[in-house]
Amino acid sequence: MRAAGAVAGLAAAPCSAQVMDYGGLEAMFGEPVTVSATGSPQKAADAPVAMEIITADQIRRSGADNIPAVLRQVSGVDIRQYGATDFDVGIRGYNSPNSPRVLVLLNGRQLYIDYYTYTAWATVPVQLEEIRQIEVIKGPNSALYGFNAVGGVINIVTYDPVFDSPNEVTFRAGSHGAQQVSGVGSVKLGERAGLRISASEKGAHEFKRSELPEVIGPYPDSAASRTIYAHGRAVTPSGVDLTGEFDTGEARQFEMTIGGWPASTRYFYNREKLGAGTESKLGYLNLNAYRNWVGYNYLAGFNCAACTEINNTLYVVQASDLMKPAADHTVRLGLEYRNNRAEGTIFGYAKLGFDLYATNAMWNWQVSPTVSLINSVRLDHMVTVFDGVVNPAIRYSAAQYDGNTFTEPSFNSALVLKPTPVDSVRVSVARGVKIPGYYELFPQPVDTGFQAPSLQGNPTINPTIVMNYEVDWDRALPRLDSKLQMSVFHQTSRDLLALPGDGGSGALAANNIAYSNNIGSSVTDGAEISFSGSNAAGWRWKSGYALLFITDDLIVNRDTSVPESSVDYERGAAKHVVTLGLGRSWRDFEVDVASRWQSAYDDLRVLGALPPARFHIKDYVTTSARVGYRLTEGVTVSLSGDQLNRTYQRTTSGPQTERRGLLSTNFKF
């Protein structure tokens, strides 16, 4: 069944990342496969975008206990750690607290939270032991995933409940109160159905925060989370492929929030997904529906007596048809509807949100055995919804916040050439769209209790448009058991979004109110190179270098209360990043060491009053390592350390990151 499923999956697998046999296809082609680049299954070497796939073995050997730490060694990816479990991930610059430009998915469904347009990594429900691979797409991919996939996409792909049966329990304990227990269990129901359930509970002491202003506080002394995740799949006798996912959990942590506000936060979440797919005369038809609910308490941790509360609910329905009208042509057509709503104290308990309608298409033309042309296009139409009362002191009426529309096209076009058996060249152009978040679109109460001036959304604001032009070259080096990857890109961002009062159109002296606004444009030029490989002697290696130049053209000094905008992407990204990794396995031992150096940059932090201030971070090095030993066929112990080179180090505007160690024991059944 596995071989047959692999062949059928490559011919016509749907967009959902879990309805094809990744393991079978990978064994067949000798390299990872993906659907994240186009919505159609393909070898990673054939993808029309710059992407890197992190395998399950690489995740395990990293010694990390969270996904952002795994991503540190990917060229072009920026990781900022503000607390023990608070991370922000950027791709090719434009990273910041609550980073908004990277779309994070789990098996193709969105984990990205729309109300502040970011991903809370503490709410990602999967255990590292159940992840098959992490797919990192660099550059805009709004043509497939819609608004907000402008910097890149990270798709977390878990093991398939039908084809894979991970059964593991992991115990972790370490310095600074770190402790975690997690488990993954699988049940097979014949050859056509399976269920996987995972759960974890973890905690750790927070970083020292004595130098941070108690603007919002009190800050929590520890970070903690717990989660349950279930993933099932069944194939009926008639060939209908049914999938279902469910997760629920909660997390609390110190967090550097949007605009650089240090705070205590607590998340509650539950998410459900159902999907069905079947082969037909029209191609492979697929239907997915999912619901994301995230509750967010901002200010007072677990004991939230008087704090900001936000509830965000997202409903998504997706339909697609993947077909091959001719041997050299693959076409995918899709429709999507989104219903997004939020309510909470920060909005004065008004109900607000948006409805979104989208259509998309992908055409992959295999012009010849060595040339392919891939085009994807999408049209999004969004309508805002506002049902609330607006304070008469602000300049806009309730009617102006309700019924606004954004209609924007996105596209990705790439020419993929294979001039030799070991070379692959991609020339691509893409248009991505970043919509404003709730904070930038909608009104808030004039007196929120801790914000001065009062911050208000702007119903006339425009989305950010990102254009990316890129050339990539991948070359296999068989004699060296290695692979070389290079990328050169030019990117423009028009109508950059700024928070209320942050270089925008104004805190008015008469009533102390600020509005969000578009504040100009930005141009990025960059290059990335990586060299990686492994050999039969058990050695493995990886090195990378990323070069990034950002030039801003910003509108500042537009209001007397804000002398200069803190939005500064030009100084807000490290121009140079070098990553190095070396490891070896022999007998029952594994040893891996990874190091990362990055040049100086400016981060954001609120120091006691608005607007946020730039906070200079000097260049720094961080080194991590893992030593693992397999006691028996099913038991492995490992010792890992993070930031081994320094006890304390300034890496962001948040608390200094700390050297930490972790002892892990893994049992496989």
LUMVEX-992989 format. One record per residue (C-alpha): residue number from 1; x, y, z. Coordinates in nm, 4 decimals. Layout:
<rs>
i/c1/c2/c3
NUM/X/Y/Z
...
</rs>
This chain:
<rs>
i/c1/c2/c3
1/0.0000/0.0000/0.0000
2/0.2868/0.2395/0.0808
3/0.4446/0.2241/-0.2676
4/0.1095/0.2548/-0.4389
5/0.0180/0.5469/-0.2179
6/0.3435/0.7195/-0.3056
7/0.2865/0.6909/-0.6775
8/-0.0732/0.8054/-0.6502
9/0.0235/1.0861/-0.4167
10/0.2816/1.2289/-0.6555
11/0.0374/1.2149/-0.9433
12/-0.2375/1.4068/-0.7706
13/-0.2057/1.4924/-0.4051
14/-0.4198/1.7731/-0.2697
15/-0.2982/2.0889/-0.1024
16/-0.3365/1.9502/0.2489
17/0.0102/1.8504/0.3621
18/-0.1044/1.5283/0.5286
19/-0.2893/1.3381/0.2577
20/0.0145/1.2023/0.0789
21/0.2768/0.9553/0.1955
22/0.5806/1.1731/0.2582
23/0.7926/0.8773/0.3672
24/0.7117/0.6704/0.0596
25/0.7793/0.9566/-0.1785
26/1.1009/1.0518/-0.0008
27/1.2271/0.6936/-0.0220
28/1.1328/0.6779/-0.3888
29/1.3123/0.9970/-0.4937
30/1.5961/1.0016/-0.2407
31/1.5132/1.3517/-0.1152
32/1.2383/1.5301/0.0776
33/0.9113/1.6154/-0.0961
34/0.6831/1.9105/-0.0341
35/0.3461/2.0604/-0.1243
36/0.4147/2.3959/0.0432
37/0.5624/2.5710/-0.2594
38/0.2754/2.5317/-0.5069
39/0.0001/2.3231/-0.3450
40/0.1066/2.0289/-0.5642
41/0.3481/1.7555/-0.4512
42/0.7008/1.7813/-0.5857
43/1.0599/1.7072/-0.4999
44/1.2230/1.9823/-0.2984
45/1.4777/2.0307/-0.5782
46/1.1932/2.1119/-0.8204
47/1.0262/2.3737/-0.6007
48/0.9949/2.7149/-0.7697
49/1.0873/2.9038/-0.4502
50/1.3895/2.9316/-0.2241
51/1.3186/2.6883/0.0555
52/1.4904/2.4725/0.3129
53/1.3514/2.1547/0.4636
54/1.4571/2.0583/0.8162
55/1.4232/1.6834/0.8688
56/1.3211/1.4918/1.1807
57/1.6822/1.3786/1.2344
58/1.8045/1.7379/1.2183
59/1.5384/1.8434/1.4684
60/1.6425/1.5687/1.7098
61/2.0148/1.6379/1.6778
62/1.9645/2.0117/1.7372
63/1.9059/1.9450/2.1066
64/1.6349/2.2121/2.1036
65/1.3089/2.1860/2.2956
66/1.1223/2.4368/2.0748
67/1.0828/2.5092/1.7033
68/1.2382/2.8606/1.6873
69/1.5623/2.7222/1.8310
70/1.5627/2.4606/1.5539
71/1.5308/2.7383/1.2936
72/1.8419/2.9281/1.4122
73/2.0714/2.7511/1.1654
74/1.8658/2.8370/0.8543
75/2.0314/3.1079/0.6424
76/1.8078/3.4117/0.6066
77/1.6012/3.3352/0.9186
78/1.6229/3.5723/1.2146
79/1.5348/3.4482/1.5640
80/1.4804/3.6878/1.8526
81/1.4283/3.5502/2.2019
82/1.2706/3.7899/2.4503
83/1.1888/3.5426/2.7271
84/1.2289/3.1797/2.8252
85/0.9602/3.0778/2.5734
86/0.8894/3.4045/2.3850
87/1.0353/3.4065/2.0330
88/0.9830/3.6106/1.7201
89/1.0854/3.4715/1.3830
90/1.1597/3.6795/1.0752
91/1.2746/3.5889/0.7260
92/1.5014/3.8261/0.5347
93/1.4668/4.1183/0.7721
94/1.1670/4.3119/0.9088
95/1.1670/4.1153/1.2319
96/1.0311/4.2850/1.5452
97/0.8336/4.2058/1.8605
98/0.5195/4.0221/1.7426
99/0.6787/3.9758/1.4003
100/0.3984/4.0096/1.1400
101/0.5484/3.9026/0.8050
102/0.5950/3.5245/0.8416
103/0.2949/3.2927/0.8081
104/0.3202/2.9788/1.0246
105/0.1183/2.6690/0.9347
106/0.0614/2.3240/1.0832
107/-0.0056/2.0693/0.8076
108/-0.1245/2.3559/0.5903
109/-0.3623/2.5168/0.8413
110/-0.2910/2.8582/0.9859
111/-0.1438/2.9038/1.3349
112/-0.0772/3.2730/1.2694
113/-0.3013/3.4920/1.4895
114/-0.4802/3.7651/1.2956
115/-0.5715/4.0226/1.5583
116/-0.2103/4.1372/1.6014
117/-0.0859/3.9578/1.2848
118/0.1809/3.7368/1.4405
119/0.2500/3.3836/1.5624
120/0.2607/3.3096/1.9359
121/0.5085/3.0197/1.9314
122/0.4016/2.9126/2.2798
123/0.0654/2.8102/2.1279
124/0.2124/2.5748/1.8648
125/0.0677/2.2432/1.9881
126/0.3004/1.9818/1.8362
127/0.5823/1.7914/2.0035
128/0.9183/1.7846/1.8283
129/0.9067/1.4040/1.8248
130/0.5989/1.3980/1.5987
131/0.7320/1.6395/1.3349
132/0.8394/1.4823/1.0068
133/0.9852/1.8021/0.8634
134/0.9731/2.1805/0.8849
135/0.9484/2.3558/0.5479
136/1.0855/2.7111/0.5348
137/0.9868/2.9156/0.2276
138/1.1808/3.2390/0.1847
139/1.0032/3.5288/0.0176
140/0.6371/3.6100/-0.0571
141/0.3927/3.3263/-0.1144
142/0.0617/3.5128/-0.0883
143/-0.0455/3.3567/-0.4201
144/-0.0970/3.0272/-0.2377
145/-0.1681/3.1298/0.1206
146/-0.3223/3.4761/0.0921
147/-0.2671/3.7948/0.2898
148/0.0307/3.8062/0.5283
149/0.2583/3.5436/0.3699
150/0.4835/3.8281/0.2549
151/0.8151/3.7527/0.4243
152/0.7932/3.3781/0.4022
153/0.6069/3.0675/0.5145
154/0.6956/2.8049/0.7746
155/0.4931/2.4847/0.7398
156/0.5251/2.2277/1.0192
157/0.4494/1.8810/0.8775
158/0.3730/1.6005/1.1249
159/0.3877/1.2264/1.0731
160/0.0982/1.0668/0.8867
161/-0.1406/0.8684/1.1121
162/-0.1881/0.6012/0.8421
163/0.1711/0.5465/0.7302
164/0.3699/0.6386/1.0441
165/0.3430/0.5226/1.4053
166/0.5574/0.7273/1.6433
167/0.5234/0.6119/2.0051
168/0.7559/0.8045/2.2342
169/0.7806/0.9558/2.5800
170/1.0378/1.2256/2.6554
171/1.1454/1.3691/2.9899
172/1.3490/1.6900/3.0020
173/1.4979/1.8715/3.3005
174/1.7632/2.1358/3.3255
175/1.8946/2.4596/3.4653
176/1.6737/2.7560/3.5579
177/1.3874/2.5280/3.6593
178/1.3398/2.3762/3.3136
179/1.1173/2.0698/3.3149
180/0.9025/1.8971/3.0555
181/0.7236/1.5710/3.0017
182/0.5787/1.4929/2.6610
183/0.4354/1.1905/2.4888
184/0.3283/1.0819/2.1417
185/0.1078/0.7760/2.0899
186/-0.0212/0.6184/1.7685
187/-0.2921/0.3658/1.6942
188/-0.3358/0.1889/1.3592
189/-0.6850/0.0760/1.2601
190/-0.5978/-0.1642/0.9814
191/-0.4133/-0.0337/0.6737
192/-0.6541/0.2504/0.6035
193/-0.6920/0.4421/0.9279
194/-0.4843/0.5742/1.2115
195/-0.4850/0.8143/1.5058
196/-0.1995/0.9970/1.6764
197/-0.2311/1.1818/2.0071
198/0.0349/1.3908/2.1757
199/0.0498/1.5927/2.4966
200/0.3013/1.7878/2.6999
201/0.3478/2.0018/3.0060
202/0.6539/2.2215/3.0471
203/0.7875/2.5089/3.2526
204/1.1010/2.7139/3.3189
205/1.2127/3.0199/3.5113
206/1.1995/3.3407/3.3132
207/1.5094/3.5454/3.2285
208/1.6093/3.8114/3.4808
209/1.4177/4.1320/3.4063
210/1.5577/4.3777/3.6632
211/1.6544/4.6313/3.3946
212/1.3065/4.6432/3.2375
213/1.0628/4.9208/3.3311
214/0.7532/4.8114/3.5168
215/0.5367/4.9816/3.2554
216/0.2800/4.7080/3.2449
217/0.3934/4.4408/3.4990
218/0.3920/4.2559/3.7198
219/0.6015/4.0169/3.5119
220/0.5725/3.6416/3.5678
221/0.8533/3.4556/3.7438
222/0.8165/3.1515/3.5205
223/0.6875/3.0377/3.1847
224/0.4566/2.7377/3.1595
225/0.2468/2.5619/2.8975
226/0.0374/2.2525/2.8454
227/-0.1184/2.1169/2.5302
228/-0.3007/1.8213/2.3752
229/-0.3023/1.7514/2.0017
230/-0.4828/1.4774/1.8070
231/-0.4511/1.3942/1.4380
232/-0.6514/1.1238/1.2643
233/-0.6877/1.0016/0.9091
234/-0.8983/0.7355/0.7379
235/-0.9401/0.6199/0.3786
236/-1.2847/0.4788/0.3047
237/-1.3330/0.1730/0.0783
238/-1.4577/0.4094/-0.1934
239/-1.1309/0.6048/-0.1783
240/-1.2440/0.9132/0.0133
241/-0.9574/1.0450/0.2268
242/-1.0795/1.1867/0.5589
243/-0.8597/1.3858/0.7989
244/-0.9224/1.5482/1.1329
245/-0.7118/1.7524/1.3749
246/-0.7789/1.8955/1.7181
247/-0.5616/2.0779/1.9694
248/-0.6175/2.2629/2.2931
249/-0.3939/2.4165/2.5538
250/-0.2756/2.7204/2.7442
251/0.0509/2.9049/2.7960
252/0.1808/3.1884/3.0117
253/0.5040/3.3788/2.9636
254/0.6908/3.7057/2.9722
255/0.6447/3.8526/2.6254
256/0.7727/4.1493/2.4308
257/0.4518/4.2520/2.2597
258/0.3698/4.4660/1.9602
259/0.5674/4.7897/1.9529
260/0.8149/4.6693/2.2179
261/0.5868/4.6627/2.5236
262/0.7164/4.4194/2.7922
263/0.4275/4.2360/2.9515
264/0.2921/3.9256/3.1152
265/0.0661/3.7283/2.8835
266/-0.1513/3.4216/2.8982
267/-0.2991/3.2293/2.6046
268/-0.5871/2.9832/2.5838
269/-0.6581/2.8092/2.2552
270/-0.8494/2.5329/2.0847
271/-0.8519/2.4549/1.7144
272/-1.0321/2.1966/1.5032
273/-0.9981/2.0887/1.1408
274/-1.1841/1.8468/0.9123
275/-1.0849/1.7585/0.5584
276/-1.1969/1.5277/0.2780
277/-1.0437/1.4467/-0.0577
278/-1.1209/1.2100/-0.3417
279/-1.0141/1.1270/-0.6942
280/-1.2683/1.2139/-0.9647
281/-1.2942/1.2681/-1.3380
282/-1.2244/1.6357/-1.2705
283/-0.9039/1.5653/-1.0789
284/-0.8337/1.5409/-0.7073
285/-1.1067/1.7291/-0.5219
286/-1.0291/1.8492/-0.1723
287/-1.2359/2.0278/0.0924
288/-1.0993/2.1588/0.4222
289/-1.2699/2.3448/0.7041
290/-1.1133/2.4574/1.0280
291/-1.1752/2.6803/1.3276
292/-0.9110/2.8578/1.5360
293/-1.0012/3.0143/1.8694
294/-0.7387/3.1985/2.0740
295/-0.8025/3.3815/2.3979
296/-0.5405/3.6299/2.5127
297/-0.4920/3.7934/2.8532
298/-0.2458/4.0790/2.8584
299/-0.0991/4.2178/3.1818
300/-0.1397/3.9950/3.4836
301/-0.0524/3.6352/3.3972
302/-0.2675/3.3591/3.5410
303/-0.4436/3.5856/3.7908
304/-0.5992/3.8256/3.5443
305/-0.8284/4.0430/3.7541
306/-0.7991/4.3648/3.5526
307/-0.6231/4.3270/3.2213
308/-0.6716/4.3430/2.8494
309/-0.8653/4.0436/2.7154
310/-0.9021/3.9522/2.3496
311/-1.0810/3.6565/2.1944
312/-1.0101/3.5875/1.8271
313/-1.2101/3.3304/1.6287
314/-1.1273/3.2297/1.2729
315/-1.3358/3.0049/1.0468
316/-1.1835/2.8897/0.7174
317/-1.3339/2.6850/0.4342
318/-1.1116/2.5831/0.1417
319/-1.1947/2.3904/-0.1743
320/-0.9472/2.2889/-0.4437
321/-0.9185/2.0799/-0.7569
322/-0.5775/1.9466/-0.8618
323/-0.5749/1.8056/-1.2125
324/-0.3473/1.7055/-1.4996
325/-0.5187/1.8119/-1.8236
326/-0.2122/1.6907/-2.0148
327/0.0986/1.4915/-1.9342
328/0.3198/1.8014/-1.9034
329/0.0661/2.0248/-1.7307
330/-0.0576/2.0346/-1.3718
331/-0.3333/2.2789/-1.2777
332/-0.4752/2.3606/-0.9386
333/-0.7884/2.5730/-0.8861
334/-0.9066/2.6871/-0.5457
335/-1.1670/2.8850/-0.3535
336/-1.1482/3.0079/0.0035
337/-1.3718/3.1819/0.2572
338/-1.2582/3.3259/0.5908
339/-1.4656/3.4625/0.8764
340/-1.2502/3.6372/1.1356
341/-1.3877/3.8022/1.4498
342/-1.2386/3.9483/1.7667
343/-1.3796/4.1062/2.0787
344/-1.2322/4.2216/2.4072
345/-1.1575/4.5049/2.6429
346/-0.9043/4.6647/2.4124
347/-1.1861/4.7184/2.1621
348/-1.4411/4.8220/2.4224
349/-1.6137/4.4834/2.3771
350/-1.7167/4.5749/2.0247
351/-1.7454/4.2890/1.7783
352/-1.5189/4.3477/1.4834
353/-1.3325/4.1582/1.2170
354/-1.3483/4.0784/0.8504
355/-1.4882/3.8428/0.5897
356/-1.2572/3.7316/0.3127
357/-1.3318/3.5726/-0.0239
358/-1.0505/3.4408/-0.2419
359/-0.9889/3.2479/-0.5593
360/-0.6558/3.1093/-0.6723
361/-0.4981/2.9121/-0.9538
362/-0.1654/2.7385/-1.0177
363/-0.0248/2.6153/-1.3499
364/0.2894/2.4019/-1.3676
365/0.4102/2.3487/-1.7233
366/0.6932/2.1004/-1.7736
367/0.8220/2.2607/-2.0929
368/1.0953/1.9991/-2.1316
369/1.2732/1.7502/-1.9035
370/1.5043/2.0333/-1.7916
371/1.2740/2.3369/-1.8027
372/0.9537/2.4094/-1.6121
373/0.7384/2.7201/-1.5779
374/0.5228/2.7637/-1.2689
375/0.2679/3.0407/-1.2274
376/0.0386/3.0983/-0.9308
377/-0.2149/3.3776/-0.8921
378/-0.4679/3.4665/-0.6246
379/-0.7273/3.7389/-0.5746
380/-0.8331/3.8298/-0.2198
381/-1.1345/4.0440/-0.1382
382/-1.1695/4.1444/0.2273
383/-1.4596/4.3326/0.3902
384/-1.4237/4.4772/0.7412
385/-1.6972/4.4338/1.0022
386/-1.7457/4.6706/1.2960
387/-2.0368/4.6634/1.5401
388/-1.9639/4.9004/1.8231
389/-1.9676/5.2544/1.9534
390/-1.6925/5.4998/1.8642
391/-1.5912/5.7692/2.1080
392/-1.6850/6.1053/1.9526
393/-1.3390/6.2435/2.0310
394/-1.1777/6.0477/1.7466
395/-1.1907/6.1655/1.3879
396/-1.3672/5.8634/1.2342
397/-1.7254/5.7413/1.2743
398/-1.8447/5.3861/1.3328
399/-1.9731/5.3758/0.9753
400/-1.6238/5.4444/0.8452
401/-1.4827/5.1432/1.0276
402/-1.7522/4.9102/0.8927
403/-1.7627/4.7816/0.5361
404/-1.4155/4.8841/0.4193
405/-1.2799/4.6647/0.1419
406/-0.9369/4.5470/0.0319
407/-0.9126/4.3754/-0.3052
408/-0.5594/4.2733/-0.3928
409/-0.3998/4.0279/-0.6361
410/-0.0953/3.8183/-0.5519
411/0.1224/3.6135/-0.7829
412/0.4317/3.3936/-0.7929
413/0.6010/3.3143/-1.1241
414/0.9169/3.1085/-1.1624
415/1.1242/2.9547/-1.4385
416/1.3112/2.6462/-1.3152
417/1.6081/2.5289/-1.5241
418/1.8203/2.2158/-1.4832
419/2.1146/2.2695/-1.7177
420/2.3022/1.9686/-1.5758
421/2.2037/1.6701/-1.3607
422/2.3530/1.8412/-1.0543
423/2.2385/2.2011/-1.1127
424/1.9059/2.3732/-1.0602
425/1.8455/2.7429/-1.1350
426/1.5310/2.9398/-1.0459
427/1.4391/3.2848/-1.1714
428/1.1293/3.4178/-0.9961
429/0.9128/3.7199/-0.9294
430/0.6410/3.7435/-0.6642
431/0.3855/3.9897/-0.5312
432/0.2735/3.9597/-0.1707
433/0.0219/4.1516/0.0413
434/0.0340/4.2311/0.4152
435/-0.3023/4.3514/0.5478
436/-0.3316/4.5783/0.8535
437/-0.4046/4.4085/1.1834
438/-0.6939/4.4812/1.4166
439/-0.4775/4.7263/1.6085
440/-0.4123/4.9245/1.2898
441/-0.7666/4.9035/1.1473
442/-1.0137/4.9419/1.4315
443/-1.0902/5.1888/1.7142
444/-1.0111/5.1321/2.0792
445/-1.1384/5.3000/2.3941
446/-0.9929/5.6480/2.4404
447/-0.8748/5.5610/2.7921
448/-0.7255/5.2107/2.8032
449/-0.5711/5.2614/3.1449
450/-0.2049/5.2408/3.0497
451/-0.1613/5.3901/2.7039
452/-0.0863/5.7570/2.6460
453/-0.1754/5.8921/2.4028
454/-0.4902/5.6986/2.3194
455/-0.4181/5.4730/2.0193
456/-0.6704/5.4371/1.7384
457/-0.6933/5.2409/1.4154
458/-0.7250/5.4068/1.0774
459/-0.9997/5.2837/0.8404
460/-0.8298/5.4540/0.5425
461/-0.4979/5.2704/0.5837
462/-0.3579/5.0691/0.2913
463/-0.2098/4.7189/0.2941
464/0.1632/4.6778/0.2416
465/0.2594/4.5513/-0.1053
466/0.5793/4.3477/-0.1355
467/0.7507/4.2692/-0.4660
468/1.0342/4.0144/-0.4752
469/1.2748/3.9459/-0.7635
470/1.5097/3.6528/-0.7162
471/1.7650/3.4185/-0.8722
472/1.8550/3.0922/-0.6943
473/2.1156/2.8289/-0.7773
474/2.1387/2.4844/-0.6163
475/2.4259/2.2511/-0.7008
476/2.4852/1.8980/-0.5804
477/2.8515/1.8138/-0.5074
478/2.8613/1.4301/-0.5093
479/3.2368/1.4057/-0.4625
480/3.2069/1.6064/-0.1436
481/2.8780/1.4467/-0.0338
482/2.7468/1.8025/-0.0158
483/2.5043/2.0550/-0.1574
484/2.5595/2.4230/-0.2334
485/2.2682/2.6698/-0.2353
486/2.2845/3.0370/-0.3346
487/2.0179/3.3101/-0.3582
488/2.0277/3.6733/-0.4691
489/1.7147/3.8855/-0.4295
490/1.5770/4.2380/-0.4587
491/1.2604/4.3243/-0.2661
492/1.0461/4.6356/-0.2373
493/0.7813/4.7120/0.0281
494/0.5297/4.9876/-0.0398
495/0.2885/5.1455/0.2128
496/0.4626/5.0213/0.5246
497/0.2341/5.0007/0.8276
498/0.3033/5.1860/1.1521
499/0.1357/5.1533/1.4895
500/-0.0788/5.4397/1.6187
501/0.1405/5.7243/1.7357
502/0.4505/5.5699/1.5822
503/0.5479/5.8152/1.3114
504/0.1933/5.8308/1.1831
505/-0.0450/6.1149/1.1254
506/-0.0903/6.1979/1.4712
507/-0.1376/6.2402/1.8336
508/-0.3497/6.5520/1.8274
509/-0.2519/6.8030/2.0933
510/-0.6155/6.8863/2.1684
511/-0.7292/6.5390/2.2648
512/-0.4117/6.3256/2.2855
513/-0.5180/6.0695/2.0265
514/-0.2894/5.8896/1.7789
515/-0.3797/5.6949/1.4652
516/-0.2085/5.4209/1.2682
517/-0.0825/5.5122/0.9249
518/0.1226/5.4167/0.6203
519/0.4664/5.5695/0.6629
520/0.6598/5.5097/0.3417
521/0.8504/5.2387/0.1608
522/1.1528/5.0162/0.1932
523/1.3941/4.8361/-0.0409
524/1.5875/4.5204/0.0433
525/1.8846/4.3685/-0.1392
526/2.0294/4.0455/-0.0146
527/2.2187/3.7257/-0.0785
528/2.2356/3.3891/0.0951
529/2.4727/3.0963/0.0585
530/2.4773/2.7631/0.2391
531/2.6957/2.4536/0.2170
532/2.5816/2.1306/0.3794
533/2.6320/1.7572/0.3620
534/2.7027/1.4271/0.5345
535/2.9069/1.1155/0.4606
536/2.9129/0.7449/0.5310
537/3.1638/0.7916/0.8130
538/2.8946/0.9637/1.0190
539/3.0147/1.3221/0.9744
540/2.7715/1.6021/0.8924
541/2.8313/1.9696/0.8376
542/2.6515/2.2882/0.7524
543/2.7583/2.6481/0.7056
544/2.5763/2.9565/0.5851
545/2.6124/3.3274/0.5273
546/2.3349/3.5832/0.4808
547/2.3913/3.9403/0.3624
548/2.1106/4.1950/0.3922
549/2.0889/4.5638/0.3009
550/1.7640/4.7506/0.3740
551/1.7050/5.1122/0.2694
552/1.4015/5.2929/0.4135
553/1.2191/5.5918/0.2675
554/0.9944/5.6830/0.5610
555/0.7600/5.9715/0.6325
556/0.8491/6.1034/0.9792
557/0.7902/6.4156/1.1846
558/0.4278/6.4224/1.0736
559/0.3073/6.5015/1.4211
560/0.4626/6.7144/1.6920
561/0.4197/6.4587/1.9695
562/0.6277/6.1984/1.7844
563/0.9618/6.3563/1.6876
564/1.0859/6.0527/1.4970
565/0.9428/5.7195/1.3966
566/1.0761/5.4152/1.5795
567/1.0005/5.2109/1.2675
568/1.3514/5.1694/1.1296
569/1.3951/4.8539/0.9244
570/1.7232/4.9864/0.7871
571/1.8912/4.9627/1.1271
572/1.6534/4.6966/1.2541
573/1.8146/4.4021/1.0763
574/2.1580/4.2444/1.1073
575/2.3478/4.2978/0.7812
576/2.5680/3.9908/0.8262
577/2.4841/3.6493/0.9720
578/2.7169/3.3483/0.9742
579/2.6081/3.0009/1.0838
580/2.8331/2.6974/1.1364
581/2.7433/2.3436/1.2340
582/2.9402/2.0202/1.2716
583/2.8390/1.6790/1.4000
584/2.9235/1.3133/1.3980
585/2.7529/0.9846/1.4809
586/2.9487/0.6713/1.5634
587/2.8297/0.3558/1.7293
588/2.5742/0.4710/1.9872
589/2.7026/0.8279/2.0199
590/2.5954/1.1530/1.8555
591/2.7714/1.4893/1.8964
592/2.6566/1.8129/1.7323
593/2.7806/2.1701/1.7746
594/2.6223/2.4791/1.6140
595/2.7271/2.8419/1.6273
596/2.5752/3.1638/1.4961
597/2.7272/3.5115/1.4685
598/2.5329/3.8178/1.3647
599/2.6234/4.1827/1.3281
600/2.4687/4.4695/1.5257
601/2.1094/4.5906/1.4834
602/1.8477/4.8101/1.6540
603/1.5490/4.6571/1.8312
604/1.2369/4.8229/1.9821
605/1.1467/4.8791/2.3462
606/0.9045/5.1008/2.5352
607/1.1102/5.2650/2.8104
608/0.8258/5.4170/3.0075
609/0.6423/5.6375/2.7598
610/0.5411/5.6292/2.3966
611/0.6680/5.6068/2.1303
612/0.8852/5.2926/2.1402
613/1.2558/5.3704/2.1335
614/1.5319/5.2127/1.9303
615/1.7531/4.9892/2.1429
616/2.0994/4.9081/2.0043
617/2.2160/4.5456/2.0108
618/2.5849/4.4834/1.9499
619/2.7069/4.1954/1.7361
620/2.7125/3.8652/1.9231
621/2.7874/3.4928/1.8976
622/2.5789/3.2121/2.0408
623/2.6873/2.8467/2.0483
624/2.4790/2.5395/2.1251
625/2.5694/2.1713/2.1473
626/2.4193/1.8266/2.2038
627/2.5691/1.4942/2.3060
628/2.3441/1.1900/2.2745
629/2.3934/0.8258/2.3704
630/2.1639/0.5360/2.2819
631/2.1406/0.3119/2.5879
632/1.9222/0.0529/2.4172
633/1.7313/0.0282/2.0908
634/1.4475/0.2286/2.2441
635/1.6165/0.4511/2.5040
636/1.8334/0.7561/2.4298
637/1.9753/1.0084/2.6749
638/2.1169/1.3435/2.5673
639/2.2706/1.6518/2.7214
640/2.2304/1.9820/2.5389
641/2.3280/2.3387/2.6088
642/2.2276/2.6746/2.4665
643/2.4469/2.9875/2.4587
644/2.7433/2.7947/2.5940
645/2.9839/3.0772/2.5114
646/2.8317/3.3344/2.7514
647/2.6518/3.3172/3.0848
648/2.4421/3.6241/2.9997
649/2.4200/3.8071/2.6695
650/2.2256/4.0945/2.5177
651/2.0583/3.9607/2.2014
652/1.7344/4.1668/2.1976
653/1.5756/4.4644/2.3716
654/1.4255/4.2222/2.6215
655/1.6032/4.0606/2.9155
656/1.9494/3.9218/2.8528
657/1.9408/3.5643/2.7288
658/2.0970/3.3087/2.9613
659/2.3158/3.0029/2.9243
660/2.0931/2.7022/2.9817
661/2.1430/2.3268/2.9918
662/1.8985/2.0415/2.9415
663/1.9100/1.6682/3.0139
664/1.6663/1.4618/2.8055
665/1.5645/1.0981/2.8129
666/1.3613/0.9573/2.5247
667/1.1789/0.6232/2.5271
668/1.0553/0.4722/2.2000
669/0.8044/0.1898/2.1979
</rs>
